[in-house]
Amino acid sequence: MAYTIYIVIKTVHVTCALVAYVLFFSRGYWMFSDPKRLEATWVRVVPHVVDSLLLASAIGLVVVTHQYPGALTWLNVKIVCLVLYIGLGMAAFRFCKTRRSKLIAWVLAQAVFLYIVIVAVTRTPFLL
């Protein structure tokens, strides 16, 4: 029973992570190619819903697996990188003023996202 709950929560988490990345990438692409698309209500609402489900499933995984932040280096790294990813995303979409700085922040955010995925899959913060 507990394993089934874990699989369900993990599936929700991985699916939300994938959808969140696709939405992030799409919003960045539209920011440079067709900024009007960013004004659609669903573009402003859906990412927040997906991110909320992603966070809820992450909390669910922590509870089910008893792998609490502070005890595991790889999980701490994921959390720190998540904060960095959010900051870079905010910079790209809100704070950066020039096209170049928006692009740099957007690309760096994607690199951090990829690193988070690598850490999650390998359960180690080291690339080598």
N, C-alpha and C positions, 0 to 999 in steps of 0.2 A: 504493500500500500504506500509506504513512504517513498519507495523508489519511483512509483508511478507519479506521485505528486511532484517529485524532483524533475522527472522527465517533462511533465507538462509545464512547470514553471520555467525550466531551462529552454524549452521550445518557444515559449512566449517571449522570453528574454532575447534569444538569438534572432527570432523573427522581428521583434521590435528594433533591435540594433541594426538589422539589415534595412528595414523600412526607414529608420531615422537617417541612416547614411544616404540612402537614395534621395530622400527629401532634402537633406543638406546639400548634396551634390546638385540636385535640380535647382534649388533656390539660388545657389551660387552661379550656375550656368545662366539662369534667367537674369540674375543681377547684371551680368555683362552683355547678354544678347537681347533681352526683352524685359526691361525693368517693370513694365506695366503688369506683367504676369504676377509679380510679387504682391500686387494690391488685391488680388482675389481673396475673399474671406477664407476659403478653405486652406489657402497657402499660409495664412497667418494662424489658423486654428489647429489644423491636423498635426503639424510637428509637435506642438505642445501636448496634445493628447498622446501621441506616440511616445514622446519623451517621458511623460508621466507613467505610462504603462511600463516602459523600460525601467524606470526607477523602482516602481512597485515590484516588478519581477525580480530585480536585483536584491531588494530587501527580502523578498520571499526566499530567494536562493540562500542568502546569508542565514536566515532562520532555519531552513530545512537542513542545510549542510553543517551548521554550527561553525562556519568559517568566518569569524568576525574580523572586521577591520582592526588593525593594531596588532594582531597576532600573526598575520601572514604578510610577508614582504611584498609578494606579487599583488595581493589585493590592495595594499596601501599604495603601490605604484599606480594601479588602475585608477584609484580614487584621485590621486594627485593629477594624473594625466587627464581625467575627466574634467576637473576644474580648469586645467589649461585649455582643453578642447572647447569648453564653454566660453572661456575668455576670448580665444581666437575667433570663435564663431560670432561672438558679440562685436568684436573689433571689425570683422569682415562686413557684417550686415548693418551695424549701427554707427560705430565710432570712427572708422577710417574714412577719410574724405577723398583721397585720390584713388583713381582706378588701380594704380600700381599697388598701393598699400592694401587695398581690399583684396586684390589677387594674392598677394603674399600671405595675408592672414588666412584666406580661404584654403590655399594650398597647404600651409603649415597645419591648419586644423585637420585636414584630411590625413596628413602624415601622422599626427598624434592619434587620430582615430584608428589608423592601421596598426600603430604600435599597441594601442589598447587591446585590439583584437589578438595580436600576437601574444601579448602577456596573458590574456584570458585563455587562449588555447594551450600555450606551453606551461602556464603557471610558473613562469620565471620572468623576472624583469630584464634578464640579460639576453641580448640578441645572439651571442656566440655560445 
